[in-house]
């Protein structure tokens, strides 16, 4: 059937089944262009509709030898662009008969061509509130989101949810978000957790049906970030002296990171370090009020460096190779990509006990503190520093990073998911 803008919808037979296909006329003005910008390259590519991307995915699976009935489209709800976690999680998708296709608006799901086997995988569902201006619009967004989820189930599409946080780090509409999470947890078919304590940590806020849960921990970042700078060069780049003991707080700046609580312990920690401790806080800026607090807390301190702004992938290595200890000072949360990054670079890591479960197999290099007693972070930092530089510790972490590499954890994820379908 011919449509507007040079688009044709036709049907072809693949593996004995009728299959819908879109053909786009490649005339000089038949398709639009969009600009793609990365850290280093700007280029133009043809704009592709979500429906076209779905068909591209199906073709990729067919090319790998999957019959239509065995190929699964994984429609992925996510708005993130800089976080590499999704690329890591889906690293082995095609090898297991899944092809991820990303969407940012649930209305796009209605455009998926007929004849495809589809699962819908959700991440960071609080993003439905991005355009909401008040509680009324937030509740409307929740109702629409849940209704679309129910419609997908009516179409026979399984719903999968990776639970990254109890609630959003800086929730715009806390009550509405709790309703969203409670009702969505009841609606979905499968819930992927990275921290085995997730159900207990969520319980004060909403219930999770434990029969829906499957556990695949956070992967290491082996092979994700550049890693060719030596520790000595990294420390020189950051202006550190050979005897300085560097504690690194890394990642997007925000109140949820526990930075203010950690800064309140600096003087006590310096006493334990004979004044040789240095602290670098590095990451993209948060809201103005938090940043003003941070400026005030670090003003006049020669032992603290504040590095504001996005850290490029090739610069991540400089911070972690220079660090003696990485500090994940969060007082709440479920998982930590920063901890996994630090451990991948061989850096002993301080983390709240409640979050440590998201890391599997690196217990000897994780040093925990009680989030209910922020002062306990001092002892954890001292213990982590003692472990820093020990050759056997680095060797353990090198082995851990390989065993927990993205492709291997991706295989675990898809194997676990297939077992549940």
N, C-alpha and C positions, 0 to 999 in steps of 0.2 A: 504494500500500500504506500503510495507516494504521499509525503507530507510536505510541509513548508520548509523553507531554507535548505532544500536539496537533501532531505533526509528520507530514506526509504526503510520501511519495516518489512521484512520478509521472513520466511521460515525455511529452515534446512533440516535435514535428517542426519543426526549424529548418534552413532552407536544404537541405531534402531529407534530413537525417540525424536519427536518433533521438537525443534529448538528454534526459538525466536532470535533474530539477528538484526542489528542495525547496520546499515551501510550509509556512510557519509560521503557525499559527492566532494571530491577534492578539487573544486574549481578555485580560481584565484581569490574569490571572495566568499567561498562557501563555508569556511570555518573561521572562528575568531582566534586571536592569539592572546596569550597572557604572559606576563613577565615573571620569571622565576628568579629570585635573588638568594644567593647563598653568601657565606662570609667572604668568599673570594671571587665568585663568578656571577655575572648577570647575563642571562640569555633568554631567548624567546622560544616557547614551545607551543604547539597547538593546544588550545583549551579542549579538554575532554569532559563530557558530561559524566555523571555518576553511572548512568546506564552503560555508557561506552566502556568505562573502566571495569564494570562488572563483566562485560563480554571479553575484554582483554584478559581478565583474570581467568575466565573459563577457558579461553584459548591457550593460556599458559599451562594450565593443568592438562588439557587435552594433549598438548605437545609433549608432556612428560609421560604420556601413556595412560592417563586416567580416563576411564570411560565416564560418560556424563553422570551416571548414577553413583559413581564413586568419588567424583570431584565435589568439593564443598567450597562455596564462596563464604568467606568470613567478613561480614560487613562490620567494620570497626568504628565505634563512636569515640572520637577523640579530637580535641582541638590543639593539642600540643605539637610544636614543630621542633623545638630545641632539645627536648628530653629524648635521649637515645633509647630509653627503655623499650619502647614499642618495636623498634627495629631489632633489638636484642631478643625480645620475646618471640617474634615471628621469624627469626633467622632460619628456622628449619621448616617453615610452614609448607612450602611446595613439596618437600620430600615426604610429607605426611598427608598429602592430598587436600591441603587447604590453601586458598589464595586470599590474602587480606586485601580489602578495598576500604578506604577510609571515607567517612562522611561526617559532617559537622552539624547536620540538621536532620531530624528524624523524618521530615517530609520526603527526603531523598529515597527512603526505603520503598516508597510506592512506585518508584521508577525502575526497580530491579526487573529485568526481562524475565518472562515466564520460562519455566523449564530448568531453572537453576536450583540446586540444593543449597540452602542458605542457613547459616547460623549468624546471630547478631551478637557481637562482643562489645560490651560497654566498659569504658574507663572514665573516671573523673566526671560523674554524672552531674555534679554541682554546676557544671558549666551551662546548664539550661537557665541559670539565673543571670547570666552575663548581661542580658538586655532588660532585665526587670528593674522597675523603678520604685516599687512599693510591695507590700505584703500581698495585696490583691493580685497584682500581675504575677508575683511569684507563685501564688497558689494556682493561678490559671495555667502557668507553665508546667507545674507539677501534674495537674489533671491531664493536660494534653500529652505530656511525656508518657504517663502511665497508660493512657488510652492507646497510644501508638504501640507501646510494648505489648499490650493485650491483643491488639490487632495482629501483630507479628506472630504471636503464639497461635492465634486462630488460623493463620496461614500455614501452620505446621513448622514454624521456624523456632528452634531452640534459642533461648536467651542465656548468655554467659556474662557474668560481671566479675571483673577483677577489682577487688576492694583494696584501694590504696590507702585510705585514711578513714578514721572513725567519722569525722566530718571534714569539710574543707578547712584548710589551714586558717583562712581568714574569711569565714562564712559571712556572706552578705545578708542572708535571711535564715538565721539559725533554726527557728521553729519550723519553717517551711521545708528546710533541708532535712530535718529529722523525719518529717512526714514522708518526704520523698524516699529517703533511704529505707525506712521501715516498710513502706508499701512495695518498693521495688524489690527488696529482699524477699518478700513473700511471693512476688510475681515471677522472678527469674527461675530458670531451671538449674543452673550451676553457678557456684560462686568460687572463684579462684582466690585463694589467700596465700600470701607470702610468709606471714607470721602465724605460727600454729596457735598463738594465744588470741587470735583475732576475735573469735566469738565471745570470749570472756571480756575482752577490752571494749567491745561494742555493746555488751549486755546492759550496762546502765543507761543506754540511749535508745537502742532498738534491738530486736531479737533476730538472730540468724538461725535458720534451720540447719543443724549440723549435718543432716543427710545430703544437703546440697553442696557442702564444702569439699574442695579438693586442694591439697597443699603442694605448691611448687615454689621453693624459696627464691629470693632475689639472686640473679646471676652475678658473677664477677664481671668486670669490664675488660677482661682480657681481649686485646686486639681492637678495642673501641677507640681509645685515645692514643695519640702519639706518645712514644716513650723512648726517647733517644738522648735526653739531657741528663748529665750526671748530677749527683747530689751536690757536689762541690760547685758546679757551674750554676745550678739552680739557686743555691744559697748566695752566691756572689751576685746573681741577677737581682735578688730581692734585698740586697744590702745587709746581709747577715754576717756576723763574725763567726769564726770557726768554733768558738766555745758557746755560742748562743744555743739555747734549747728552745726550738720553735714549736709552739702549739698552734695548729691551724684550725680555724672555723671557716668552712667553705660552703658556698652555695647561696642561693637567693636569700637576701636579707629580709627578715621579717620577725615580728614579735614571737611567732610560734617556734622559732629556732632556739629559743632559750638564751639568746646572746646577752640580754640584760642581766639575767640571773647569773650567767657565767662571769660577766664583768664584775659583779659584786664580790666574787671570790678571788679576784686577781691578787690583791695584796697578800692574802693568806697563802696563796699558791707561791708567790714570789719568795716568801719566807722559807718555804720548803726547797726552793731552787737556788738559794743564796743569791737572789737577784739576777740570775742568768737567764731567766725565762723571757722569751719574746712571743708576741701574739700577733698573728695576722688574721684579720677578718676580711674575707674576699667574696664578693658576689654582687649581683645586680641589686639596684636600689629598691627599697620598699617605699611605703607611703611616707609623706613628708613628716608627719608627727613622730613616727618611729625613728626616722633618720635624724631628726633634731635631738631626740633622746640619745641616740648613739653618738652623735657629735659631742654632746655634753659629757657623756660618760667617758669618752676617750680623750677629751681635750687636755693637753698638757702632759699626757702620758708618753714618755719616750720609748716605752716597752711595747706599744701597740701601734701597728700599721693598719690602716683602713683602706682597702682597695675596692672602690666602688665601680660597678659596671659589669657588663657581660664578660665572662672569661671564655675566650675562644678555645676550641678543641685542642689546638696545638700548644696552648699555654697551660692547660690543666696540669700537665706533667711537671711544670716548673714548681708549682705550689706543693704538690704531694711529694716530689723528690726532695724538696728542701725541708719538709716537715719532719720533726722527730715524732710527733704525736698528732693525730687528727682528733678533733673534739666535736662530737655530735651532741650538742647541749640541749636538744629538744626535751621539754618536760612532758610532752604528750605526743602521740602519733603511733603508727603501726610499723612503718617500714622506713628504711633509709638508703637511698641510692648513694649518698655521700659516704656512708660507712663502707659500702661495697667498693666504691671507687678507691678509697684510702687503702683498704686491704689489698686490692689489686696491685697497688704501687708499693706494697710491702710495709705499709705504715700502721703501727699499732693504733687502735681506735678506742676512744672513750664514748660510751653510749648508755642511755638509760636502760635499765634492766627490762622494762616493758617492751622495748623495741629490738632487743638483741636477738630475739627468735627469728627475725627475718633473714639473718645470716646463718647459713648452715655449714658446719665443718670448720669454723675458724675460732672456736671458743677460746683457745689459748692466747689469741691476739686481740680479743675483745675485753675491755675493762669497763665494768658496769658501775653505775651509781643509781641511787634511789631518787626518782623524780620528786618524791614527796619530801625529800631532805636534800635540797640543792647543795648544801655544804659537802655532801659525800662525793661530789665530783672532784674535790681536791685529792683525796686518796686515790681515786681512779686514775687521775692524771699522773700522779707520782709513780704508781705501779706501771702505767703504760710507758713512761719515760725509761724506767729500768729495763723494760723489755726491748726498747728501741736500740737498734744497732746490733742486736744479737744475731749472729749468722744463722743459727738454727731456726730462729723465728722467721727470718726472711725466706729461708728455704721452704718452710712450711707454707708460707703464704704464696710462694711461687707455685707450689704444687696445688694448693687450694684454688688459685686463679684458673689453672688449667682444668681442674676437675669441674669447676663451676662456670666454665666458659659459656657465653651466650648460646652457641649452637647446641651444646649439650643440655642446657636447661630448657631451651626451646623444644627439643625432642621430648624431654620429660613432660613439658606442658601438653603437647599434642597427644602424646601417648596416654596421659591421664585423661584428657578430654575425650578421646576416642573410646576409651574404656567405659565412659559414662553414657555414651550416645546409644 
